[in-house]
């Protein structure tokens, strides 16, 4: 396959098929096939980034989603945030997450740190 910038769905599908073929070969590092695989993966990632920008969720939305999923109320977050008014202020975006809140909420709600450290 000729390596070039992926510009459309057809080229994207072709690149994915070639990646599958190369993965089946399980090429040794440093070989022509290994290099081709690495480059194709980078090209596919860039195409996906440009065309299907899937960003990480907003920290507050992630907390609210996990609260709903775990059937938690605002009062259930008090041990991780401080007090009821702080929980309310946080969920209404009046205050930002502190480092200790981020750590506690990440552990308690199983939300990745990368999501919680994003600016609100």
C-alpha positions, 0 to 999 in steps of 0.5 A: 500500500502506498503511504499517504494522507488519508482523505476520505472514507474509502482510503480510511477503510483501505488503511484499516484493512491493511493494518489488519493484514499487517497485525496478522503478520506480527512483524518484527520491529524494524522491518519494512512491515513494522514501519508500514504498520506504525505509519498507517496507525499514525495516519488513521489516528490523525484522520479519526482526530480530524473527522471524529473529534471525540473529546473527553467529557467535561469533569462536572458532567462526568461526576453527574453521570457517575452519580446517576449511574451509582444512584448517588445524591449530592449529600453522598459526595460530601466526604469527597468534597467537603460540605453540602454547600461546596458540593452544590457550588461545584456541581453548579460550576461556581467553584473548581475542583481542588487537587484533593477533590480530584483524587477523592472523586477519582477513587470513589467514583472511578473516574479517570484523573485525566477527565477530572483535571480538565478545566471546568 
